Amino acid sequence: MTKKIFITPIFTLGIIFIVLALRWMLVDEPWLIDKVANEERLNMTFDQLFSEEINETLPGYLKQIYRFFGLWVSIIGIFIVSFAKTKFIENKAFARNLLICIGLMVISAQTLAYILIPSSPFIYLGWGSILMFLISLWGYKKLS
């Protein structure tokens, strides 16, 4: 049971990362997924930004950036899912290193989100990610 408490939240995080990554990679205008926070950060609307002739190619560039971002997030998700298995966590040193990496990732991402895009609805997802990390951390402490 303790192993499930450790593995399930980590596995769930990996799946969430894969799903988010697919959205960023497949949506035609991925910058609109978090439109309100992005426009707040830009201090202008996307219509204003794209209306300038100099920014004519910006949508294509943003799509490229989001595709690469989605690719990296999906790889992180696949990595987490791949290593959230019982045979890997039997080695406590491996489980500890996995937790350290995931903890650094979710806590630093949440910190950056609060600093850069505080009105983003992804803030709630960040809190959920930290909660899942803490549950796994608690499960790790209970592993014998």
N, CA, C and O atoms as a GROMACS GRO file, in nm:
protein
  576
    1MET      N    1   0.083  -0.120   0.000
    1MET     CA    2   0.000   0.000   0.000
    1MET      C    3   0.086   0.126   0.000
    1MET      O    4   0.055   0.222  -0.070
    2THR      N    5   0.194   0.126   0.077
    2THR     CA    6   0.282   0.242   0.085
    2THR      C    7   0.345   0.272  -0.051
    2THR      O    8   0.363   0.388  -0.087
    3LYS      N    9   0.378   0.168  -0.126
    3LYS     CA   10   0.436   0.188  -0.259
    3LYS      C   11   0.337   0.258  -0.350
    3LYS      O   12   0.376   0.343  -0.431
    4LYS      N   13   0.208   0.223  -0.337
    4LYS     CA   14   0.106   0.289  -0.419
    4LYS      C   15   0.094   0.437  -0.381
    4LYS      O   16   0.072   0.521  -0.468
    5ILE      N   17   0.107   0.468  -0.254
    5ILE     CA   18   0.100   0.608  -0.208
    5ILE      C   19   0.216   0.687  -0.268
    5ILE      O   20   0.203   0.806  -0.297
    6PHE      N   21   0.329   0.620  -0.285
    6PHE     CA   22   0.444   0.686  -0.346
    6PHE      C   23   0.428   0.698  -0.498
    6PHE      O   24   0.450   0.805  -0.555
    7ILE      N   25   0.388   0.589  -0.564
    7ILE     CA   26   0.387   0.584  -0.710
    7ILE      C   27   0.269   0.657  -0.774
    7ILE      O   28   0.288   0.728  -0.872
    8THR      N   29   0.149   0.640  -0.720
    8THR     CA   30   0.029   0.692  -0.786
    8THR      C   31   0.034   0.844  -0.812
    8THR      O   32   0.006   0.885  -0.925
    9PRO      N   33   0.068   0.927  -0.714
    9PRO     CA   34   0.073   1.071  -0.744
    9PRO      C   35   0.180   1.106  -0.848
    9PRO      O   36   0.158   1.193  -0.933
   10ILE      N   37   0.295   1.040  -0.842
   10ILE     CA   38   0.401   1.067  -0.939
   10ILE      C   39   0.356   1.025  -1.079
   10ILE      O   40   0.376   1.099  -1.175
   11PHE      N   41   0.298   0.908  -1.090
   11PHE     CA   42   0.248   0.860  -1.219
   11PHE      C   43   0.143   0.957  -1.273
   11PHE      O   44   0.143   0.990  -1.392
   12THR      N   45   0.053   1.004  -1.187
   12THR     CA   46  -0.051   1.099  -1.227
   12THR      C   47   0.012   1.229  -1.278
   12THR      O   48  -0.033   1.284  -1.378
   13LEU      N   49   0.115   1.277  -1.210
   13LEU     CA   50   0.185   1.397  -1.258
   13LEU      C   51   0.241   1.375  -1.398
   13LEU      O   52   0.229   1.463  -1.484
   14GLY      N   53   0.301   1.261  -1.421
   14GLY     CA   54   0.354   1.231  -1.554
   14GLY      C   55   0.247   1.234  -1.660
   14GLY      O   56   0.268   1.289  -1.768
   15ILE      N   57   0.132   1.176  -1.632
   15ILE     CA   58   0.020   1.176  -1.727
   15ILE      C   59  -0.029   1.319  -1.752
   15ILE      O   60  -0.056   1.356  -1.866
   16ILE      N   61  -0.040   1.399  -1.646
   16ILE     CA   62  -0.083   1.539  -1.661
   16ILE      C   63   0.015   1.614  -1.750
   16ILE      O   64  -0.028   1.690  -1.837
   17PHE      N   65   0.144   1.594  -1.731
   17PHE     CA   66   0.243   1.661  -1.814
   17PHE      C   67   0.227   1.622  -1.961
   17PHE      O   68   0.237   1.707  -2.050
   18ILE      N   69   0.203   1.494  -1.986
   18ILE     CA   70   0.186   1.448  -2.124
   18ILE      C   71   0.063   1.512  -2.188
   18ILE      O   72   0.069   1.558  -2.302
   19VAL      N   73  -0.048   1.516  -2.114
   19VAL     CA   74  -0.172   1.575  -2.167
   19VAL      C   75  -0.152   1.725  -2.194
   19VAL      O   76  -0.191   1.774  -2.300
   20LEU      N   77  -0.092   1.797  -2.099
   20LEU     CA   78  -0.066   1.940  -2.120
   20LEU      C   79   0.023   1.961  -2.242
   20LEU      O   80  -0.001   2.050  -2.323
   21ALA      N   81   0.126   1.879  -2.253
   21ALA     CA   82   0.219   1.892  -2.365
   21ALA      C   83   0.148   1.871  -2.498
   21ALA      O   84   0.172   1.943  -2.594
   22LEU      N   85   0.061   1.772  -2.503
   22LEU     CA   86  -0.013   1.747  -2.627
   22LEU      C   87  -0.100   1.867  -2.664
   22LEU      O   88  -0.113   1.901  -2.782
   23ARG      N   89  -0.158   1.930  -2.564
   23ARG     CA   90  -0.238   2.051  -2.593
   23ARG      C   91  -0.150   2.160  -2.653
   23ARG      O   92  -0.188   2.222  -2.752
   24TRP      N   93  -0.033   2.183  -2.593
   24TRP     CA   94   0.055   2.287  -2.645
   24TRP      C   95   0.106   2.253  -2.785
   24TRP      O   96   0.132   2.342  -2.865
   25MET      N   97   0.120   2.125  -2.813
   25MET     CA   98   0.173   2.084  -2.943
   25MET      C   99   0.066   2.079  -3.052
   25MET      O  100   0.097   2.097  -3.170
   26LEU      N  101  -0.059   2.054  -3.015
   26LEU     CA  102  -0.163   2.031  -3.115
   26LEU      C  103  -0.258   2.148  -3.138
   26LEU      O  104  -0.319   2.158  -3.244
   27VAL      N  105  -0.272   2.236  -3.040
   27VAL     CA  106  -0.363   2.350  -3.055
   27VAL      C  107  -0.304   2.448  -3.156
   27VAL      O  108  -0.184   2.472  -3.156
   28ASP      N  109  -0.389   2.503  -3.241
   28ASP     CA  110  -0.342   2.592  -3.347
   28ASP      C  111  -0.282   2.722  -3.294
   28ASP      O  112  -0.185   2.773  -3.350
   29GLU      N  113  -0.339   2.776  -3.188
   29GLU     CA  114  -0.287   2.899  -3.127
   29GLU      C  115  -0.265   2.874  -2.977
   29GLU      O  116  -0.345   2.919  -2.895
   30PRO      N  117  -0.159   2.803  -2.942
   30PRO     CA  118  -0.140   2.761  -2.803
   30PRO      C  119  -0.123   2.875  -2.704
   30PRO      O  120  -0.147   2.855  -2.585
   31TRP      N  121  -0.083   2.992  -2.747
   31TRP     CA  122  -0.068   3.106  -2.657
   31TRP      C  123  -0.204   3.152  -2.605
   31TRP      O  124  -0.211   3.226  -2.507
   32LEU      N  125  -0.313   3.109  -2.670
   32LEU     CA  126  -0.447   3.146  -2.624
   32LEU      C  127  -0.498   3.053  -2.514
   32LEU      O  128  -0.602   3.081  -2.453
   33ILE      N  129  -0.428   2.943  -2.488
   33ILE     CA  130  -0.470   2.852  -2.380
   33ILE      C  131  -0.470   2.928  -2.247
   33ILE      O  132  -0.557   2.904  -2.163
   34ASP      N  133  -0.376   3.017  -2.230
   34ASP     CA  134  -0.365   3.098  -2.109
   34ASP      C  135  -0.372   3.246  -2.149
   34ASP      O  136  -0.290   3.328  -2.106
   35LYS      N  137  -0.472   3.279  -2.231
   35LYS     CA  138  -0.483   3.411  -2.294
   35LYS      C  139  -0.480   3.526  -2.195
   35LYS      O  140  -0.402   3.620  -2.212
   36VAL      N  141  -0.563   3.521  -2.093
   36VAL     CA  142  -0.575   3.633  -1.999
   36VAL      C  143  -0.441   3.662  -1.932
   36VAL      O  144  -0.397   3.778  -1.928
   37ALA      N  145  -0.377   3.560  -1.880
   37ALA     CA  146  -0.248   3.580  -1.812
   37ALA      C  147  -0.140   3.626  -1.910
   37ALA      O  148  -0.057   3.711  -1.876
   38ASN      N  149  -0.141   3.571  -2.032
   38ASN     CA  150  -0.041   3.611  -2.132
   38ASN      C  151  -0.060   3.757  -2.173
   38ASN      O  152   0.037   3.832  -2.184
   39GLU      N  153  -0.184   3.797  -2.196
   39GLU     CA  154  -0.210   3.937  -2.234
   39GLU      C  155  -0.177   4.031  -2.119
   39GLU      O  156  -0.129   4.143  -2.140
   40GLU      N  157  -0.204   3.987  -1.998
   40GLU     CA  158  -0.168   4.069  -1.881
   40GLU      C  159  -0.016   4.087  -1.874
   40GLU      O  160   0.033   4.196  -1.847
   41ARG      N  161   0.056   3.980  -1.899
   41ARG     CA  162   0.203   3.985  -1.897
   41ARG      C  163   0.257   4.074  -2.009
   41ARG      O  164   0.353   4.148  -1.990
   42LEU      N  165   0.194   4.067  -2.126
   42LEU     CA  166   0.235   4.150  -2.241
   42LEU      C  167   0.194   4.296  -2.225
   42LEU      O  168   0.254   4.386  -2.285
   43ASN      N  169   0.093   4.318  -2.143
   43ASN     CA  170   0.035   4.451  -2.125
   43ASN      C  171  -0.032   4.501  -2.254
   43ASN      O  172  -0.036   4.621  -2.281
   44MET      N  173  -0.083   4.407  -2.332
   44MET     CA  174  -0.160   4.437  -2.453
   44MET      C  175  -0.230   4.310  -2.497
   44MET      O  176  -0.196   4.201  -2.452
   45THR      N  177  -0.328   4.324  -2.586
   45THR     CA  178  -0.398   4.207  -2.637
   45THR      C  179  -0.318   4.145  -2.751
   45THR      O  180  -0.229   4.208  -2.808
   46PHE      N  181  -0.349   4.021  -2.782
   46PHE     CA  182  -0.282   3.957  -2.895
   46PHE      C  183  -0.321   4.025  -3.026
   46PHE      O  184  -0.241   4.032  -3.119
   47ASP      N  185  -0.446   4.075  -3.035
   47ASP     CA  186  -0.486   4.148  -3.155
   47ASP      C  187  -0.397   4.270  -3.176
   47ASP      O  188  -0.353   4.296  -3.288
   48GLN      N  189  -0.369   4.344  -3.069
   48GLN     CA  190  -0.280   4.460  -3.080
   48GLN      C  191  -0.139   4.415  -3.119
   48GLN      O  192  -0.076   4.475  -3.206
   49LEU      N  193  -0.091   4.311  -3.056
   49LEU     CA  194   0.044   4.262  -3.081
   49LEU      C  195   0.061   4.218  -3.227
   49LEU      O  196   0.160   4.251  -3.291
   50PHE      N  197  -0.036   4.144  -3.278
   50PHE     CA  198  -0.025   4.090  -3.414
   50PHE      C  199  -0.062   4.191  -3.521
   50PHE      O  200  -0.035   4.168  -3.639
   51SER      N  201  -0.125   4.303  -3.484
   51SER     CA  202  -0.167   4.402  -3.584
   51SER      C  203  -0.050   4.480  -3.642
   51SER      O  204  -0.060   4.531  -3.754
   52GLU      N  205   0.057   4.491  -3.569
   52GLU     CA  206   0.175   4.563  -3.619
   52GLU      C  207   0.241   4.482  -3.730
   52GLU      O  208   0.258   4.361  -3.718
   53GLU      N  209   0.279   4.549  -3.838
   53GLU     CA  210   0.340   4.482  -3.953
   53GLU      C  211   0.468   4.408  -3.915
   53GLU      O  212   0.496   4.300  -3.968
   54ILE      N  213   0.545   4.465  -3.824
   54ILE     CA  214   0.671   4.401  -3.784
   54ILE      C  215   0.648   4.267  -3.714
   54ILE      O  216   0.737   4.182  -3.711
   55ASN      N  217   0.528   4.248  -3.657
   55ASN     CA  218   0.495   4.124  -3.585
   55ASN      C  219   0.416   4.026  -3.671
   55ASN      O  220   0.354   3.934  -3.618
   56GLU      N  221   0.418   4.045  -3.801
   56GLU     CA  222   0.342   3.962  -3.894
   56GLU      C  223   0.376   3.813  -3.882
   56GLU      O  224   0.287   3.728  -3.893
   57THR      N  225   0.501   3.782  -3.859
   57THR     CA  226   0.544   3.641  -3.851
   57THR      C  227   0.547   3.588  -3.708
   57THR      O  228   0.582   3.473  -3.685
   58LEU      N  229   0.510   3.671  -3.612
   58LEU     CA  230   0.514   3.632  -3.472
   58LEU      C  231   0.427   3.510  -3.439
   58LEU      O  232   0.471   3.424  -3.363
   59PRO      N  233   0.304   3.499  -3.493
   59PRO     CA  234   0.225   3.378  -3.462
   59PRO      C  235   0.296   3.248  -3.499
   59PRO      O  236   0.291   3.151  -3.423
   60GLY      N  237   0.362   3.245  -3.614
   60GLY     CA  238   0.435   3.125  -3.654
   60GLY      C  239   0.550   3.096  -3.559
   60GLY      O  240   0.577   2.980  -3.526
   61TYR      N  241   0.618   3.201  -3.516
   61TYR     CA  242   0.730   3.185  -3.423
   61TYR      C  243   0.679   3.134  -3.287
   61TYR      O  244   0.738   3.043  -3.228
   62LEU      N  245   0.570   3.193  -3.238
   62LEU     CA  246   0.514   3.147  -3.111
   62LEU      C  247   0.469   3.002  -3.119
   62LEU      O  248   0.489   2.925  -3.025
   63LYS      N  249   0.409   2.964  -3.231
   63LYS     CA  250   0.365   2.826  -3.248
   63LYS      C  251   0.486   2.732  -3.241
   63LYS      O  252   0.480   2.626  -3.178
   64GLN      N  253   0.596   2.772  -3.304
   64GLN     CA  254   0.719   2.692  -3.300
   64GLN      C  255   0.771   2.679  -3.157
   64GLN      O  256   0.809   2.569  -3.115
   65ILE      N  257   0.774   2.788  -3.084
   65ILE     CA  258   0.821   2.787  -2.945
   65ILE      C  259   0.734   2.695  -2.860
   65ILE      O  260   0.785   2.615  -2.782
   66TYR      N  261   0.602   2.708  -2.874
   66TYR     CA  262   0.511   2.624  -2.796
   66TYR      C  263   0.524   2.476  -2.834
   66TYR      O  264   0.511   2.390  -2.748
   67ARG      N  265   0.549   2.447  -2.961
   67ARG     CA  266   0.567   2.307  -3.003
   67ARG      C  267   0.690   2.247  -2.934
   67ARG      O  268   0.684   2.136  -2.883
   68PHE      N  269   0.801   2.321  -2.932
   68PHE     CA  270   0.921   2.272  -2.865
   68PHE      C  271   0.898   2.260  -2.715
   68PHE      O  272   0.942   2.164  -2.652
   69PHE      N  273   0.829   2.358  -2.657
   69PHE     CA  274   0.796   2.352  -2.514
   69PHE      C  275   0.712   2.227  -2.486
   69PHE      O  276   0.739   2.154  -2.390
   70GLY      N  277   0.611   2.203  -2.569
   70GLY     CA  278   0.528   2.084  -2.553
   70GLY      C  279   0.608   1.956  -2.567
   70GLY      O  280   0.585   1.859  -2.494
   71LEU      N  281   0.702   1.956  -2.661
   71LEU     CA  282   0.787   1.839  -2.678
   71LEU      C  283   0.865   1.809  -2.550
   71LEU      O  284   0.869   1.694  -2.506
   72TRP      N  285   0.926   1.911  -2.491
   72TRP     CA  286   1.006   1.890  -2.371
   72TRP      C  287   0.919   1.850  -2.252
   72TRP      O  288   0.959   1.765  -2.172
   73VAL      N  289   0.803   1.910  -2.239
   73VAL     CA  290   0.713   1.874  -2.129
   73VAL      C  291   0.666   1.729  -2.146
   73VAL      O  292   0.654   1.655  -2.049
   74SER      N  293   0.639   1.689  -2.271
   74SER     CA  294   0.596   1.550  -2.293
   74SER      C  295   0.709   1.452  -2.260
   74SER      O  296   0.683   1.345  -2.204
   75ILE      N  297   0.832   1.487  -2.293
   75ILE     CA  298   0.945   1.400  -2.260
   75ILE      C  299   0.961   1.388  -2.109
   75ILE      O  300   0.989   1.279  -2.058
   76ILE      N  301   0.943   1.497  -2.037
   76ILE     CA  302   0.949   1.492  -1.890
   76ILE      C  303   0.837   1.402  -1.838
   76ILE      O  304   0.859   1.320  -1.748
   77GLY      N  305   0.717   1.416  -1.893
   77GLY     CA  306   0.604   1.331  -1.852
   77GLY      C  307   0.630   1.185  -1.879
   77GLY      O  308   0.602   1.099  -1.795
   78ILE      N  309   0.684   1.155  -1.997
   78ILE     CA  310   0.716   1.015  -2.032
   78ILE      C  311   0.825   0.961  -1.938
   78ILE      O  312   0.818   0.847  -1.894
   79PHE      N  313   0.923   1.044  -1.909
   79PHE     CA  314   1.030   1.004  -1.816
   79PHE      C  315   0.970   0.968  -1.680
   79PHE      O  316   1.002   0.864  -1.623
   80ILE      N  317   0.883   1.055  -1.628
   80ILE     CA  318   0.823   1.030  -1.496
   80ILE      C  319   0.740   0.902  -1.498
   80ILE      O  320   0.752   0.819  -1.409
   81VAL      N  321   0.655   0.888  -1.600
   81VAL     CA  322   0.570   0.768  -1.609
   81VAL      C  323   0.657   0.642  -1.620
   81VAL      O  324   0.627   0.539  -1.559
   82SER      N  325   0.764   0.651  -1.696
   82SER     CA  326   0.852   0.535  -1.716
   82SER      C  327   0.919   0.489  -1.587
   82SER      O  328   0.942   0.370  -1.567
   83PHE      N  329   0.951   0.584  -1.499
   83PHE     CA  330   1.022   0.550  -1.377
   83PHE      C  331   0.933   0.541  -1.252
   83PHE      O  332   0.982   0.517  -1.142
   84ALA      N  333   0.804   0.562  -1.270
   84ALA     CA  334   0.711   0.547  -1.157
   84ALA      C  335   0.662   0.402  -1.154
   84ALA      O  336   0.543   0.375  -1.169
   85LYS      N  337   0.754   0.315  -1.133
   85LYS     CA  338   0.725   0.171  -1.129
   85LYS      C  339   0.785   0.112  -1.001
   85LYS      O  340   0.887   0.159  -0.951
   86THR      N  341   0.721   0.008  -0.952
   86THR     CA  342   0.763  -0.056  -0.827
   86THR      C  343   0.908  -0.099  -0.830
   86THR      O  344   0.980  -0.081  -0.731
   87LYS      N  345   0.953  -0.157  -0.941
   87LYS     CA  346   1.090  -0.209  -0.945
   87LYS      C  347   1.194  -0.098  -0.930
   87LYS      O  348   1.304  -0.124  -0.881
   88PHE      N  349   1.161   0.023  -0.970
   88PHE     CA  350   1.256   0.133  -0.956
   88PHE      C  351   1.257   0.189  -0.814
   88PHE      O  352   1.362   0.227  -0.762
   89ILE      N  353   1.140   0.195  -0.750
   89ILE     CA  354   1.138   0.256  -0.617
   89ILE      C  355   1.184   0.162  -0.508
   89ILE      O  356   1.201   0.204  -0.393
   90GLU      N  357   1.206   0.037  -0.541
   90GLU     CA  358   1.264  -0.054  -0.442
   90GLU      C  359   1.404  -0.009  -0.403
   90GLU      O  360   1.452  -0.040  -0.294
   91ASN      N  361   1.467   0.065  -0.492
   91ASN     CA  362   1.596   0.126  -0.462
   91ASN      C  363   1.565   0.266  -0.406
   91ASN      O  364   1.530   0.357  -0.481
   92LYS      N  365   1.578   0.282  -0.274
   92LYS     CA  366   1.540   0.409  -0.210
   92LYS      C  367   1.621   0.527  -0.262
   92LYS      O  368   1.570   0.639  -0.268
   93ALA      N  369   1.746   0.505  -0.300
   93ALA     CA  370   1.828   0.613  -0.354
   93ALA      C  371   1.770   0.662  -0.486
   93ALA      O  372   1.766   0.783  -0.512
   94PHE      N  373   1.723   0.570  -0.570
   94PHE     CA  374   1.660   0.609  -0.695
   94PHE      C  375   1.531   0.685  -0.669
   94PHE      O  376   1.506   0.790  -0.729
   95ALA      N  377   1.449   0.632  -0.578
   95ALA     CA  378   1.322   0.698  -0.544
   95ALA      C  379   1.347   0.838  -0.490
   95ALA      O  380   1.275   0.932  -0.524
   96ARG      N  381   1.449   0.853  -0.407
   96ARG     CA  382   1.484   0.984  -0.350
   96ARG      C  383   1.524   1.081  -0.462
   96ARG      O  384   1.480   1.196  -0.463
   97ASN      N  385   1.608   1.035  -0.555
   97ASN     CA  386   1.651   1.122  -0.665
   97ASN      C  387   1.534   1.163  -0.754
   97ASN      O  388   1.527   1.276  -0.801
   98LEU      N  389   1.444   1.070  -0.778
   98LEU     CA  390   1.324   1.101  -0.857
   98LEU      C  391   1.241   1.208  -0.786
   98LEU      O  392   1.195   1.303  -0.849
   99LEU      N  393   1.224   1.192  -0.656
   99LEU     CA  394   1.149   1.291  -0.578
   99LEU      C  395   1.217   1.428  -0.577
   99LEU      O  396   1.150   1.531  -0.586
  100ILE      N  397   1.348   1.430  -0.565
  100ILE     CA  398   1.421   1.556  -0.565
  100ILE      C  399   1.398   1.630  -0.698
  100ILE      O  400   1.369   1.749  -0.698
  101CYS      N  401   1.411   1.558  -0.808
  101CYS     CA  402   1.392   1.620  -0.940
  101CYS      C  403   1.249   1.672  -0.958
  101CYS      O  404   1.228   1.784  -1.004
  102ILE      N  405   1.152   1.590  -0.922
  102ILE     CA  406   1.012   1.630  -0.936
  102ILE      C  407   0.980   1.746  -0.842
  102ILE      O  408   0.912   1.841  -0.881
  103GLY      N  409   1.028   1.739  -0.720
  103GLY     CA  410   1.005   1.846  -0.624
  103GLY      C  411   1.063   1.979  -0.672
  103GLY      O  412   0.996   2.082  -0.667
  104LEU      N  413   1.186   1.976  -0.718
  104LEU     CA  414   1.248   2.099  -0.771
  104LEU      C  415   1.167   2.154  -0.889
  104LEU      O  416   1.148   2.274  -0.901
  105MET      N  417   1.122   2.064  -0.974
  105MET     CA  418   1.047   2.106  -1.092
  105MET      C  419   0.914   2.171  -1.054
  105MET      O  420   0.884   2.282  -1.100
  106VAL      N  421   0.833   2.105  -0.972
  106VAL     CA  422   0.700   2.159  -0.944
  106VAL      C  423   0.705   2.283  -0.854
  106VAL      O  424   0.626   2.375  -0.871
  107ILE      N  425   0.798   2.286  -0.760
  107ILE     CA  426   0.808   2.403  -0.671
  107ILE      C  427   0.865   2.523  -0.745
  107ILE      O  428   0.816   2.634  -0.728
  108SER      N  429   0.967   2.503  -0.826
  108SER     CA  430   1.023   2.616  -0.902
  108SER      C  431   0.925   2.665  -1.008
  108SER      O  432   0.916   2.785  -1.033
  109ALA      N  433   0.851   2.573  -1.071
  109ALA     CA  434   0.750   2.614  -1.170
  109ALA      C  435   0.640   2.697  -1.103
  109ALA      O  436   0.596   2.798  -1.159
  110GLN      N  437   0.597   2.656  -0.986
  110GLN     CA  438   0.494   2.731  -0.914
  110GLN      C  439   0.546   2.869  -0.873
  110GLN      O  440   0.474   2.968  -0.882
  111THR      N  441   0.670   2.875  -0.829
  111THR     CA  442   0.730   3.003  -0.791
  111THR      C  443   0.736   3.096  -0.912
  111THR      O  444   0.697   3.212  -0.902
  112LEU      N  445   0.784   3.046  -1.024
  112LEU     CA  446   0.790   3.128  -1.146
  112LEU      C  447   0.651   3.171  -1.192
  112LEU      O  448   0.632   3.284  -1.237
  113ALA      N  449   0.554   3.081  -1.180
  113ALA     CA  450   0.418   3.116  -1.220
  113ALA      C  451   0.366   3.232  -1.136
  113ALA      O  452   0.304   3.324  -1.189
  114TYR      N  453   0.389   3.228  -1.006
  114TYR     CA  454   0.344   3.338  -0.920
  114TYR      C  455   0.416   3.469  -0.953
  114TYR      O  456   0.356   3.576  -0.943
  115ILE      N  457   0.542   3.461  -0.991
  115ILE     CA  458   0.618   3.582  -1.023
  115ILE      C  459   0.579   3.638  -1.161
  115ILE      O  460   0.559   3.758  -1.176
  116LEU      N  461   0.569   3.549  -1.261
  116LEU     CA  462   0.552   3.593  -1.399
  116LEU      C  463   0.408   3.599  -1.447
  116LEU      O  464   0.371   3.690  -1.521
  117ILE      N  465   0.326   3.504  -1.406
  117ILE     CA  466   0.186   3.499  -1.456
  117ILE      C  467   0.090   3.467  -1.341
  117ILE      O  468   0.025   3.362  -1.342
  118PRO      N  469   0.081   3.555  -1.242
  118PRO     CA  470   0.001   3.524  -1.122
  118PRO      C  471  -0.149   3.506  -1.148
  118PRO      O  472  -0.218   3.447  -1.065
  119SER      N  473  -0.200   3.556  -1.259
  119SER     CA  474  -0.344   3.541  -1.286
  119SER      C  475  -0.375   3.415  -1.366
  119SER      O  476  -0.490   3.394  -1.405
  120SER      N  477  -0.276   3.333  -1.392
  120SER     CA  478  -0.295   3.212  -1.472
  120SER      C  479  -0.376   3.107  -1.396
  120SER      O  480  -0.355   3.086  -1.276
  121PRO      N  481  -0.468   3.042  -1.465
  121PRO     CA  482  -0.540   2.931  -1.401
  121PRO      C  483  -0.447   2.811  -1.377
  121PRO      O  484  -0.483   2.720  -1.303
  122PHE      N  485  -0.329   2.811  -1.440
  122PHE     CA  486  -0.233   2.703  -1.418
  122PHE      C  487  -0.177   2.706  -1.276
  122PHE      O  488  -0.115   2.609  -1.232
  123ILE      N  489  -0.199   2.816  -1.203
  123ILE     CA  490  -0.158   2.825  -1.063
  123ILE      C  491  -0.224   2.712  -0.983
  123ILE      O  492  -0.161   2.650  -0.898
  124TYR      N  493  -0.352   2.686  -1.011
  124TYR     CA  494  -0.424   2.581  -0.939
  124TYR      C  495  -0.366   2.443  -0.971
  124TYR      O  496  -0.355   2.357  -0.883
  125LEU      N  497  -0.330   2.423  -1.096
  125LEU     CA  498  -0.267   2.298  -1.136
  125LEU      C  499  -0.132   2.283  -1.064
  125LEU      O  500  -0.093   2.173  -1.025
  126GLY      N  501  -0.062   2.394  -1.049
  126GLY     CA  502   0.066   2.393  -0.977
  126GLY      C  503   0.048   2.351  -0.832
  126GLY      O  504   0.128   2.273  -0.780
  127TRP      N  505  -0.056   2.403  -0.766
  127TRP     CA  506  -0.081   2.363  -0.626
  127TRP      C  507  -0.116   2.214  -0.620
  127TRP      O  508  -0.073   2.144  -0.528
  128GLY      N  509  -0.193   2.166  -0.718
  128GLY     CA  510  -0.225   2.024  -0.723
  128GLY      C  511  -0.100   1.939  -0.742
  128GLY      O  512  -0.086   1.832  -0.683
  129SER      N  513  -0.009   1.988  -0.826
  129SER     CA  514   0.117   1.917  -0.848
  129SER      C  515   0.201   1.911  -0.721
  129SER      O  516   0.259   1.807  -0.690
  130ILE      N  517   0.206   2.021  -0.650
  130ILE     CA  518   0.282   2.023  -0.523
  130ILE      C  519   0.217   1.928  -0.422
  130ILE      O  520   0.287   1.858  -0.350
  131LEU      N  521   0.085   1.927  -0.417
  131LEU     CA  522   0.015   1.836  -0.326
  131LEU      C  523   0.047   1.690  -0.360
  131LEU      O  524   0.074   1.610  -0.271
  132MET      N  525   0.044   1.657  -0.490
  132MET     CA  526   0.078   1.519  -0.529
  132MET      C  527   0.223   1.486  -0.495
  132MET      O  528   0.252   1.374  -0.452
  133PHE      N  529   0.312   1.582  -0.514
  133PHE     CA  530   0.453   1.561  -0.476
  133PHE      C  531   0.463   1.534  -0.326
  133PHE      O  532   0.534   1.443  -0.284
  134LEU      N  533   0.392   1.613  -0.245
  134LEU     CA  534   0.398   1.596  -0.099
  134LEU      C  535   0.342   1.460  -0.056
  134LEU      O  536   0.392   1.399   0.038
  135ILE      N  537   0.238   1.415  -0.124
  135ILE     CA  538   0.183   1.282  -0.093
  135ILE      C  539   0.288   1.175  -0.124
  135ILE      O  540   0.307   1.081  -0.046
  136SER      N  541   0.354   1.190  -0.238
  136SER     CA  542   0.460   1.094  -0.273
  136SER      C  543   0.576   1.101  -0.174
  136SER      O  544   0.634   0.999  -0.138
  137LEU      N  545   0.609   1.221  -0.131
  137LEU     CA  546   0.716   1.239  -0.033
  137LEU      C  547   0.680   1.167   0.098
  137LEU      O  548   0.764   1.101   0.159
  138TRP      N  549   0.555   1.181   0.139
  138TRP     CA  550   0.508   1.112   0.259
  138TRP      C  551   0.515   0.960   0.239
  138TRP      O  552   0.555   0.887   0.329
  139GLY      N  553   0.475   0.913   0.120
  139GLY     CA  554   0.485   0.771   0.089
  139GLY      C  555   0.629   0.722   0.090
  139GLY      O  556   0.657   0.610   0.133
  140TYR      N  557   0.720   0.806   0.043
  140TYR     CA  558   0.863   0.772   0.042
  140TYR      C  559   0.912   0.753   0.186
  140TYR      O  560   0.986   0.659   0.215
  141LYS      N  561   0.871   0.842   0.274
  141LYS     CA  562   0.914   0.835   0.415
  141LYS      C  563   0.862   0.706   0.480
  141LYS      O  564   0.923   0.655   0.574
  142LYS      N  565   0.748   0.656   0.431
  142LYS     CA  566   0.689   0.534   0.488
  142LYS      C  567   0.747   0.406   0.427
  142LYS      O  568   0.724   0.297   0.480
  143LEU      N  569   0.822   0.418   0.315
  143LEU     CA  570   0.880   0.299   0.254
  143LEU      C  571   0.981   0.235   0.351
  143LEU      O  572   1.057   0.305   0.418
  144SER      N  573   0.980   0.105   0.357
  144SER     CA  574   1.073   0.038   0.450
  144SER      C  575   1.206   0.008   0.382
  144SER      O  576   1.296  -0.048   0.444
   0.00000   0.00000   0.00000
